[in-house]
Amino acid sequence: RPGRKPPPTEAELIDLVLQRLEDGSGRLQLKNNQLGEAETKAVASALCMAVGRGISVLAVNLSSCGLHAASMESLAAALPRLSVLQELQISGNELGPSSGKVIAHALAALSG
């Protein structure tokens, strides 16, 4: 479509997430951004990179981002690395019971 910019590349999305987390708040706000499976993988990778850089990830808001079961697998794989995570918002997505189980299992790993 004319005037519409293309979606960010994986590297651009990772950089964007890291920049947002490096502000010191520990909060990532991506609510209402449509994220496909590839974008969700990039966000999950960036969250892990942030932790590797010593950034405390306290809250992640992925509400109404078009997430579905396959994209939740990527996110769930990153969650155990987010040891200080206090808030995960994923409402408004197409998540079924299987996604709930995957996320619940990943969050249980956080509480050790």
N, CA, C and O atoms as CSV, one atom per row, in Angstrom:
chain,resi,resn,atom,element,x,y,z
A,1,ARG,N,N,0.836,-1.184,0.000
A,1,ARG,CA,C,0.000,0.000,0.000
A,1,ARG,C,C,0.878,1.244,0.000
A,1,ARG,O,O,1.894,1.300,0.693
A,2,PRO,N,N,0.476,2.239,-0.785
A,2,PRO,CA,C,1.263,3.482,-0.793
A,2,PRO,C,C,1.261,4.145,0.580
A,2,PRO,O,O,0.243,4.179,1.270
A,3,GLY,N,N,2.415,4.668,0.957
A,3,GLY,CA,C,2.523,5.380,2.222
A,3,GLY,C,C,2.715,4.493,3.431
A,3,GLY,O,O,2.962,4.992,4.529
A,4,ARG,N,N,2.607,3.200,3.254
A,4,ARG,CA,C,2.799,2.276,4.371
A,4,ARG,C,C,4.217,1.760,4.382
A,4,ARG,O,O,4.716,1.293,3.358
A,5,LYS,N,N,4.865,1.836,5.504
A,5,LYS,CA,C,6.234,1.357,5.532
A,5,LYS,C,C,6.234,-0.148,5.793
A,5,LYS,O,O,5.344,-0.673,6.462
A,6,PRO,N,N,7.236,-0.829,5.261
A,6,PRO,CA,C,7.293,-2.287,5.440
A,6,PRO,C,C,7.544,-2.637,6.898
A,6,PRO,O,O,8.081,-1.827,7.653
A,7,PRO,N,N,7.155,-3.849,7.293
A,7,PRO,CA,C,7.410,-4.253,8.674
A,7,PRO,C,C,8.911,-4.312,8.935
A,7,PRO,O,O,9.697,-4.517,8.010
A,8,PRO,N,N,9.305,-4.136,10.178
A,8,PRO,CA,C,10.744,-4.154,10.484
A,8,PRO,C,C,11.336,-5.543,10.255
A,8,PRO,O,O,10.658,-6.563,10.385
A,9,THR,N,N,12.611,-5.545,9.913
A,9,THR,CA,C,13.318,-6.813,9.796
A,9,THR,C,C,13.520,-7.396,11.198
A,9,THR,O,O,13.284,-6.717,12.198
A,10,GLU,N,N,13.949,-8.632,11.263
A,10,GLU,CA,C,14.207,-9.256,12.564
A,10,GLU,C,C,15.250,-8.454,13.343
A,10,GLU,O,O,15.079,-8.205,14.537
A,11,ALA,N,N,16.324,-8.052,12.674
A,11,ALA,CA,C,17.385,-7.290,13.348
A,11,ALA,C,C,16.858,-5.943,13.841
A,11,ALA,O,O,17.191,-5.513,14.946
A,12,GLU,N,N,16.034,-5.273,13.023
A,12,GLU,CA,C,15.465,-3.987,13.432
A,12,GLU,C,C,14.543,-4.149,14.633
A,12,GLU,O,O,14.544,-3.315,15.538
A,13,LEU,N,N,13.759,-5.220,14.641
A,13,LEU,CA,C,12.851,-5.454,15.753
A,13,LEU,C,C,13.621,-5.762,17.036
A,13,LEU,O,O,13.260,-5.279,18.109
A,14,ILE,N,N,14.667,-6.555,16.928
A,14,ILE,CA,C,15.509,-6.845,18.094
A,14,ILE,C,C,16.110,-5.552,18.638
A,14,ILE,O,O,16.102,-5.323,19.847
A,15,ASP,N,N,16.630,-4.705,17.747
A,15,ASP,CA,C,17.205,-3.424,18.173
A,15,ASP,C,C,16.158,-2.552,18.859
A,15,ASP,O,O,16.440,-1.924,19.879
A,16,LEU,N,N,14.962,-2.513,18.302
A,16,LEU,CA,C,13.885,-1.710,18.881
A,16,LEU,C,C,13.539,-2.187,20.292
A,16,LEU,O,O,13.400,-1.374,21.205
A,17,VAL,N,N,13.403,-3.493,20.471
A,17,VAL,CA,C,13.073,-4.051,21.790
A,17,VAL,C,C,14.187,-3.730,22.782
A,17,VAL,O,O,13.915,-3.316,23.909
A,18,LEU,N,N,15.430,-3.916,22.373
A,18,LEU,CA,C,16.549,-3.631,23.270
A,18,LEU,C,C,16.592,-2.152,23.643
A,18,LEU,O,O,16.859,-1.815,24.796
A,19,GLN,N,N,16.333,-1.269,22.685
A,19,GLN,CA,C,16.318,0.169,22.990
A,19,GLN,C,C,15.234,0.492,24.017
A,19,GLN,O,O,15.462,1.263,24.950
A,20,ARG,N,N,14.066,-0.098,23.840
A,20,ARG,CA,C,12.969,0.171,24.780
A,20,ARG,C,C,13.289,-0.340,26.180
A,20,ARG,O,O,12.890,0.271,27.171
A,21,LEU,N,N,13.998,-1.446,26.265
A,21,LEU,CA,C,14.332,-2.009,27.572
A,21,LEU,C,C,15.517,-1.303,28.222
A,21,LEU,O,O,15.644,-1.301,29.447
A,22,GLU,N,N,16.376,-0.711,27.418
A,22,GLU,CA,C,17.569,-0.055,27.958
A,22,GLU,C,C,17.259,1.290,28.603
A,22,GLU,O,O,18.170,1.954,29.098
A,23,ASP,N,N,15.998,1.705,28.608
A,23,ASP,CA,C,15.640,2.981,29.233
A,23,ASP,C,C,15.649,2.897,30.757
A,23,ASP,O,O,15.462,3.906,31.436
A,24,GLY,N,N,15.867,1.699,31.292
A,24,GLY,CA,C,15.964,1.533,32.736
A,24,GLY,C,C,14.666,1.150,33.431
A,24,GLY,O,O,14.674,0.813,34.615
A,25,SER,N,N,13.552,1.197,32.709
A,25,SER,CA,C,12.269,0.876,33.346
A,25,SER,C,C,12.046,-0.633,33.477
A,25,SER,O,O,11.295,-1.079,34.345
A,26,GLY,N,N,12.693,-1.411,32.622
A,26,GLY,CA,C,12.488,-2.861,32.640
A,26,GLY,C,C,11.138,-3.279,32.083
A,26,GLY,O,O,10.706,-4.415,32.281
A,27,ARG,N,N,10.472,-2.370,31.388
A,27,ARG,CA,C,9.130,-2.626,30.883
A,27,ARG,C,C,9.137,-2.574,29.350
A,27,ARG,O,O,9.674,-1.644,28.748
A,28,LEU,N,N,8.532,-3.589,28.738
A,28,LEU,CA,C,8.391,-3.623,27.283
A,28,LEU,C,C,6.908,-3.527,26.946
A,28,LEU,O,O,6.116,-4.386,27.334
A,29,GLN,N,N,6.542,-2.483,26.225
A,29,GLN,CA,C,5.162,-2.215,25.854
A,29,GLN,C,C,5.023,-2.358,24.343
A,29,GLN,O,O,5.465,-1.489,23.592
A,30,LEU,N,N,4.407,-3.457,23.894
A,30,LEU,CA,C,4.169,-3.665,22.468
A,30,LEU,C,C,2.682,-3.874,22.170
A,30,LEU,O,O,2.322,-4.375,21.104
A,31,LYS,N,N,1.847,-3.500,23.089
A,31,LYS,CA,C,0.397,-3.676,22.952
A,31,LYS,C,C,-0.103,-3.106,21.620
A,31,LYS,O,O,0.329,-2.044,21.172
A,32,ASN,N,N,-1.030,-3.850,21.006
A,32,ASN,CA,C,-1.695,-3.442,19.760
A,32,ASN,C,C,-0.775,-3.384,18.547
A,32,ASN,O,O,-1.089,-2.695,17.576
A,33,ASN,N,N,0.348,-4.085,18.577
A,33,ASN,CA,C,1.212,-4.239,17.412
A,33,ASN,C,C,1.040,-5.657,16.901
A,33,ASN,O,O,1.204,-6.615,17.657
A,34,GLN,N,N,0.717,-5.797,15.646
A,34,GLN,CA,C,0.522,-7.127,15.085
A,34,GLN,C,C,1.865,-7.826,14.929
A,34,GLN,O,O,2.727,-7.386,14.168
A,35,LEU,N,N,2.023,-8.910,15.655
A,35,LEU,CA,C,3.261,-9.682,15.621
A,35,LEU,C,C,2.963,-11.068,15.066
A,35,LEU,O,O,2.154,-11.810,15.622
A,36,GLY,N,N,3.611,-11.403,13.987
A,36,GLY,CA,C,3.512,-12.752,13.454
A,36,GLY,C,C,4.468,-13.666,14.205
A,36,GLY,O,O,5.094,-13.265,15.186
A,37,GLU,N,N,4.568,-14.885,13.732
A,37,GLU,CA,C,5.444,-15.849,14.397
A,37,GLU,C,C,6.905,-15.400,14.359
A,37,GLU,O,O,7.613,-15.513,15.360
A,38,ALA,N,N,7.361,-14.890,13.208
A,38,ALA,CA,C,8.756,-14.448,13.089
A,38,ALA,C,C,9.038,-13.262,14.015
A,38,ALA,O,O,10.094,-13.191,14.644
A,39,GLU,N,N,8.083,-12.337,14.089
A,39,GLU,CA,C,8.269,-11.170,14.956
A,39,GLU,C,C,8.286,-11.572,16.426
A,39,GLU,O,O,9.050,-11.017,17.216
A,40,THR,N,N,7.449,-12.530,16.791
A,40,THR,CA,C,7.424,-12.998,18.180
A,40,THR,C,C,8.736,-13.684,18.531
A,40,THR,O,O,9.240,-13.527,19.643
A,41,LYS,N,N,9.289,-14.439,17.598
A,41,LYS,CA,C,10.600,-15.062,17.827
A,41,LYS,C,C,11.665,-13.989,18.036
A,41,LYS,O,O,12.533,-14.128,18.899
A,42,ALA,N,N,11.596,-12.912,17.239
A,42,ALA,CA,C,12.563,-11.829,17.378
A,42,ALA,C,C,12.423,-11.145,18.740
A,42,ALA,O,O,13.424,-10.825,19.380
A,43,VAL,N,N,11.187,-10.923,19.180
A,43,VAL,CA,C,10.959,-10.320,20.498
A,43,VAL,C,C,11.515,-11.233,21.589
A,43,VAL,O,O,12.172,-10.763,22.518
A,44,ALA,N,N,11.252,-12.540,21.478
A,44,ALA,CA,C,11.758,-13.497,22.473
A,44,ALA,C,C,13.285,-13.490,22.499
A,44,ALA,O,O,13.892,-13.528,23.569
A,45,SER,N,N,13.902,-13.441,21.323
A,45,SER,CA,C,15.372,-13.383,21.251
A,45,SER,C,C,15.892,-12.114,21.905
A,45,SER,O,O,16.883,-12.140,22.635
A,46,ALA,N,N,15.215,-10.999,21.637
A,46,ALA,CA,C,15.643,-9.721,22.212
A,46,ALA,C,C,15.511,-9.731,23.738
A,46,ALA,O,O,16.361,-9.184,24.440
A,47,LEU,N,N,14.449,-10.349,24.246
A,47,LEU,CA,C,14.285,-10.443,25.703
A,47,LEU,C,C,15.448,-11.221,26.316
A,47,LEU,O,O,15.984,-10.826,27.352
A,48,CYS,N,N,15.835,-12.320,25.681
A,48,CYS,CA,C,16.969,-13.107,26.179
A,48,CYS,C,C,18.274,-12.320,26.081
A,48,CYS,O,O,19.113,-12.387,26.979
A,49,MET,N,N,18.443,-11.576,24.991
A,49,MET,CA,C,19.638,-10.743,24.835
A,49,MET,C,C,19.699,-9.679,25.924
A,49,MET,O,O,20.763,-9.406,26.480
A,50,ALA,N,N,18.558,-9.088,26.221
A,50,ALA,CA,C,18.503,-8.048,27.255
A,50,ALA,C,C,18.979,-8.604,28.593
A,50,ALA,O,O,19.768,-7.971,29.294
A,51,VAL,N,N,18.494,-9.790,28.937
A,51,VAL,CA,C,18.912,-10.426,30.196
A,51,VAL,C,C,20.416,-10.683,30.163
A,51,VAL,O,O,21.105,-10.472,31.161
A,52,GLY,N,N,20.919,-11.132,29.033
A,52,GLY,CA,C,22.355,-11.367,28.878
A,52,GLY,C,C,23.176,-10.101,29.059
A,52,GLY,O,O,24.342,-10.166,29.447
A,53,ARG,N,N,22.578,-8.954,28.781
A,53,ARG,CA,C,23.237,-7.655,28.947
A,53,ARG,C,C,23.030,-7.074,30.336
A,53,ARG,O,O,23.454,-5.953,30.615
A,54,GLY,N,N,22.381,-7.833,31.202
A,54,GLY,CA,C,22.176,-7.374,32.573
A,54,GLY,C,C,20.945,-6.499,32.767
A,54,GLY,O,O,20.811,-5.842,33.799
A,55,ILE,N,N,20.050,-6.483,31.789
A,55,ILE,CA,C,18.829,-5.679,31.905
A,55,ILE,C,C,17.766,-6.514,32.625
A,55,ILE,O,O,17.502,-7.655,32.247
A,56,SER,N,N,17.171,-5.944,33.644
A,56,SER,CA,C,16.088,-6.623,34.365
A,56,SER,C,C,14.782,-6.387,33.625
A,56,SER,O,O,14.313,-5.254,33.520
A,57,VAL,N,N,14.196,-7.469,33.112
A,57,VAL,CA,C,12.921,-7.376,32.405
A,57,VAL,C,C,11.822,-7.644,33.431
A,57,VAL,O,O,11.624,-8.779,33.865
A,58,LEU,N,N,11.110,-6.576,33.813
A,58,LEU,CA,C,10.093,-6.665,34.859
A,58,LEU,C,C,8.692,-6.889,34.311
A,58,LEU,O,O,7.891,-7.584,34.937
A,59,ALA,N,N,8.380,-6.310,33.150
A,59,ALA,CA,C,7.024,-6.388,32.613
A,59,ALA,C,C,7.072,-6.426,31.089
A,59,ALA,O,O,7.854,-5.719,30.454
A,60,VAL,N,N,6.213,-7.271,30.523
A,60,VAL,CA,C,6.091,-7.388,29.073
A,60,VAL,C,C,4.612,-7.329,28.738
A,60,VAL,O,O,3.824,-8.125,29.248
A,61,ASN,N,N,4.232,-6.391,27.886
A,61,ASN,CA,C,2.842,-6.263,27.465
A,61,ASN,C,C,2.739,-6.585,25.979
A,61,ASN,O,O,3.168,-5.808,25.127
A,62,LEU,N,N,2.163,-7.744,25.691
A,62,LEU,CA,C,1.930,-8.189,24.321
A,62,LEU,C,C,0.434,-8.366,24.078
A,62,LEU,O,O,0.024,-9.223,23.296
A,63,SER,N,N,-0.369,-7.560,24.743
A,63,SER,CA,C,-1.820,-7.632,24.587
A,63,SER,C,C,-2.229,-7.202,23.182
A,63,SER,O,O,-1.674,-6.257,22.621
A,64,SER,N,N,-3.202,-7.904,22.628
A,64,SER,CA,C,-3.775,-7.578,21.317
A,64,SER,C,C,-2.713,-7.453,20.232
A,64,SER,O,O,-2.714,-6.503,19.450
A,65,CYS,N,N,-1.812,-8.422,20.197
A,65,CYS,CA,C,-0.734,-8.417,19.206
A,65,CYS,C,C,-0.918,-9.486,18.126
A,65,CYS,O,O,-0.020,-9.714,17.316
A,66,GLY,N,N,-2.073,-10.133,18.117
A,66,GLY,CA,C,-2.311,-11.159,17.112
A,66,GLY,C,C,-1.556,-12.451,17.378
A,66,GLY,O,O,-1.323,-13.239,16.461
A,67,LEU,N,N,-1.176,-12.666,18.623
A,67,LEU,CA,C,-0.441,-13.889,18.964
A,67,LEU,C,C,-1.370,-15.095,18.888
A,67,LEU,O,O,-2.575,-14.985,19.112
A,68,HIS,N,N,-0.792,-16.236,18.571
A,68,HIS,CA,C,-1.539,-17.497,18.508
A,68,HIS,C,C,-0.652,-18.604,19.064
A,68,HIS,O,O,0.448,-18.335,19.546
A,69,ALA,N,N,-1.111,-19.817,19.003
A,69,ALA,CA,C,-0.407,-20.942,19.645
A,69,ALA,C,C,1.057,-21.051,19.212
A,69,ALA,O,O,1.937,-21.199,20.060
A,70,ALA,N,N,1.327,-20.982,17.920
A,70,ALA,CA,C,2.705,-21.150,17.440
A,70,ALA,C,C,3.616,-20.036,17.956
A,70,ALA,O,O,4.758,-20.297,18.334
A,71,SER,N,N,3.123,-18.806,17.976
A,71,SER,CA,C,3.963,-17.714,18.456
A,71,SER,C,C,4.189,-17.793,19.960
A,71,SER,O,O,5.210,-17.324,20.462
A,72,MET,N,N,3.242,-18.382,20.678
A,72,MET,CA,C,3.399,-18.514,22.125
A,72,MET,C,C,4.514,-19.489,22.479
A,72,MET,O,O,5.130,-19.362,23.537
A,73,GLU,N,N,4.778,-20.449,21.619
A,73,GLU,CA,C,5.888,-21.385,21.857
A,73,GLU,C,C,7.214,-20.616,21.954
A,73,GLU,O,O,8.029,-20.883,22.837
A,74,SER,N,N,7.416,-19.676,21.051
A,74,SER,CA,C,8.647,-18.873,21.060
A,74,SER,C,C,8.751,-18.046,22.328
A,74,SER,O,O,9.804,-17.985,22.964
A,75,LEU,N,N,7.651,-17.417,22.685
A,75,LEU,CA,C,7.641,-16.593,23.892
A,75,LEU,C,C,7.887,-17.444,25.132
A,75,LEU,O,O,8.662,-17.066,26.011
A,76,ALA,N,N,7.228,-18.586,25.197
A,76,ALA,CA,C,7.373,-19.475,26.356
A,76,ALA,C,C,8.814,-19.948,26.521
A,76,ALA,O,O,9.285,-20.123,27.645
A,77,ALA,N,N,9.505,-20.152,25.420
A,77,ALA,CA,C,10.903,-20.604,25.496
A,77,ALA,C,C,11.796,-19.551,26.146
A,77,ALA,O,O,12.803,-19.887,26.768
A,78,ALA,N,N,11.428,-18.275,26.004
A,78,ALA,CA,C,12.234,-17.196,26.586
A,78,ALA,C,C,11.907,-16.930,28.050
A,78,ALA,O,O,12.758,-16.446,28.795
A,79,LEU,N,N,10.696,-17.239,28.465
A,79,LEU,CA,C,10.251,-16.863,29.816
A,79,LEU,C,C,11.138,-17.357,30.955
A,79,LEU,O,O,11.383,-16.586,31.884
A,80,PRO,N,N,11.633,-18.594,30.941
A,80,PRO,CA,C,12.478,-19.031,32.058
A,80,PRO,C,C,13.746,-18.200,32.251
A,80,PRO,O,O,14.321,-18.199,33.340
A,81,ARG,N,N,14.188,-17.495,31.212
A,81,ARG,CA,C,15.374,-16.631,31.332
A,81,ARG,C,C,15.047,-15.311,32.029
A,81,ARG,O,O,15.946,-14.621,32.509
A,82,LEU,N,N,13.760,-14.962,32.084
A,82,LEU,CA,C,13.338,-13.672,32.644
A,82,LEU,C,C,13.065,-13.831,34.137
A,82,LEU,O,O,11.916,-13.776,34.577
A,83,SER,N,N,14.113,-14.026,34.896
A,83,SER,CA,C,13.991,-14.426,36.304
A,83,SER,C,C,13.329,-13.390,37.207
A,83,SER,O,O,12.829,-13.743,38.275
A,84,VAL,N,N,13.313,-12.116,36.802
A,84,VAL,CA,C,12.689,-11.090,37.648
A,84,VAL,C,C,11.357,-10.596,37.069
A,84,VAL,O,O,10.815,-9.596,37.539
A,85,LEU,N,N,10.838,-11.276,36.071
A,85,LEU,CA,C,9.575,-10.884,35.450
A,85,LEU,C,C,8.457,-10.874,36.488
A,85,LEU,O,O,8.250,-11.851,37.207
A,86,GLN,N,N,7.749,-9.762,36.552
A,86,GLN,CA,C,6.647,-9.609,37.495
A,86,GLN,C,C,5.296,-9.562,36.803
A,86,GLN,O,O,4.271,-9.862,37.415
A,87,GLU,N,N,5.288,-9.186,35.526
A,87,GLU,CA,C,4.020,-8.980,34.824
A,87,GLU,C,C,4.153,-9.387,33.361
A,87,GLU,O,O,5.063,-8.942,32.661
A,88,LEU,N,N,3.239,-10.235,32.911
A,88,LEU,CA,C,3.151,-10.632,31.510
A,88,LEU,C,C,1.710,-10.445,31.071
A,88,LEU,O,O,0.811,-11.125,31.567
A,89,GLN,N,N,1.491,-9.530,30.149
A,89,GLN,CA,C,0.143,-9.270,29.651
A,89,GLN,C,C,0.016,-9.822,28.238
A,89,GLN,O,O,0.738,-9.409,27.331
A,90,ILE,N,N,-0.917,-10.766,28.061
A,90,ILE,CA,C,-1.125,-11.389,26.751
A,90,ILE,C,C,-2.614,-11.464,26.397
A,90,ILE,O,O,-3.010,-12.258,25.543
A,91,SER,N,N,-3.430,-10.646,27.046
A,91,SER,CA,C,-4.867,-10.666,26.753
A,91,SER,C,C,-5.131,-10.161,25.336
A,91,SER,O,O,-4.294,-9.483,24.739
A,92,GLY,N,N,-6.292,-10.497,24.816
A,92,GLY,CA,C,-6.691,-10.007,23.508
A,92,GLY,C,C,-6.016,-10.704,22.345
A,92,GLY,O,O,-6.031,-10.188,21.227
A,93,ASN,N,N,-5.422,-11.867,22.581
A,93,ASN,CA,C,-4.791,-12.657,21.535
A,93,ASN,C,C,-5.583,-13.940,21.308
A,93,ASN,O,O,-6.418,-14.319,22.130
A,94,GLU,N,N,-5.315,-14.603,20.189
A,94,GLU,CA,C,-6.007,-15.845,19.835
A,94,GLU,C,C,-5.323,-17.037,20.514
A,94,GLU,O,O,-4.671,-17.848,19.856
A,95,LEU,N,N,-5.479,-17.128,21.810
A,95,LEU,CA,C,-4.816,-18.178,22.572
A,95,LEU,C,C,-5.845,-19.211,23.008
A,95,LEU,O,O,-6.916,-18.867,23.509
A,96,GLY,N,N,-5.517,-20.438,22.818
A,96,GLY,CA,C,-6.399,-21.513,23.253
A,96,GLY,C,C,-5.825,-22.210,24.472
A,96,GLY,O,O,-4.821,-21.772,25.034
A,97,PRO,N,N,-6.465,-23.296,24.877
A,97,PRO,CA,C,-6.006,-24.033,26.061
A,97,PRO,C,C,-4.559,-24.517,25.961
A,97,PRO,O,O,-3.833,-24.516,26.955
A,98,SER,N,N,-4.144,-24.925,24.773
A,98,SER,CA,C,-2.762,-25.425,24.641
A,98,SER,C,C,-1.754,-24.303,24.895
A,98,SER,O,O,-0.710,-24.532,25.505
A,99,SER,N,N,-2.064,-23.096,24.430
A,99,SER,CA,C,-1.180,-21.956,24.683
A,99,SER,C,C,-1.115,-21.641,26.164
A,99,SER,O,O,-0.051,-21.330,26.701
A,100,GLY,N,N,-2.264,-21.723,26.819
A,100,GLY,CA,C,-2.303,-21.476,28.259
A,100,GLY,C,C,-1.416,-22.439,29.015
A,100,GLY,O,O,-0.720,-22.045,29.951
A,101,LYS,N,N,-1.437,-23.703,28.614
A,101,LYS,CA,C,-0.608,-24.715,29.271
A,101,LYS,C,C,0.879,-24.432,29.042
A,101,LYS,O,O,1.690,-24.564,29.958
A,102,VAL,N,N,1.227,-24.045,27.818
A,102,VAL,CA,C,2.626,-23.757,27.492
A,102,VAL,C,C,3.136,-22.590,28.334
A,102,VAL,O,O,4.224,-22.656,28.905
A,103,ILE,N,N,2.342,-21.522,28.405
A,103,ILE,CA,C,2.742,-20.345,29.186
A,103,ILE,C,C,2.784,-20.666,30.669
A,103,ILE,O,O,3.706,-20.244,31.368
A,104,ALA,N,N,1.798,-21.409,31.159
A,104,ALA,CA,C,1.765,-21.770,32.575
A,104,ALA,C,C,3.001,-22.577,32.958
A,104,ALA,O,O,3.594,-22.350,34.013
A,105,HIS,N,N,3.383,-23.506,32.110
A,105,HIS,CA,C,4.570,-24.322,32.371
A,105,HIS,C,C,5.830,-23.444,32.405
A,105,HIS,O,O,6.692,-23.617,33.266
A,106,ALA,N,N,5.924,-22.501,31.458
A,106,ALA,CA,C,7.097,-21.605,31.412
A,106,ALA,C,C,7.130,-20.698,32.646
A,106,ALA,O,O,8.194,-20.462,33.219
A,107,LEU,N,N,5.968,-20.194,33.049
A,107,LEU,CA,C,5.940,-19.326,34.229
A,107,LEU,C,C,6.245,-20.111,35.501
A,107,LEU,O,O,6.863,-19.579,36.423
A,108,ALA,N,N,5.822,-21.360,35.557
A,108,ALA,CA,C,6.140,-22.198,36.710
A,108,ALA,C,C,7.653,-22.382,36.835
A,108,ALA,O,O,8.181,-22.458,37.945
A,109,ALA,N,N,8.343,-22.453,35.708
A,109,ALA,CA,C,9.806,-22.579,35.728
A,109,ALA,C,C,10.455,-21.329,36.322
A,109,ALA,O,O,11.540,-21.404,36.900
A,110,LEU,N,N,9.794,-20.187,36.180
A,110,LEU,CA,C,10.309,-18.943,36.767
A,110,LEU,C,C,10.314,-18.987,38.287
A,110,LEU,O,O,11.251,-18.524,38.936
A,111,SER,N,N,9.251,-19.553,38.837
A,111,SER,CA,C,9.127,-19.563,40.305
A,111,SER,C,C,9.987,-20.644,40.928
A,111,SER,O,O,10.134,-20.713,42.148
A,112,GLY,N,N,10.557,-21.494,40.070
A,112,GLY,CA,C,11.531,-22.493,40.469
A,112,GLY,C,C,11.035,-23.441,41.465
A,112,GLY,O,O,11.769,-24.337,41.884
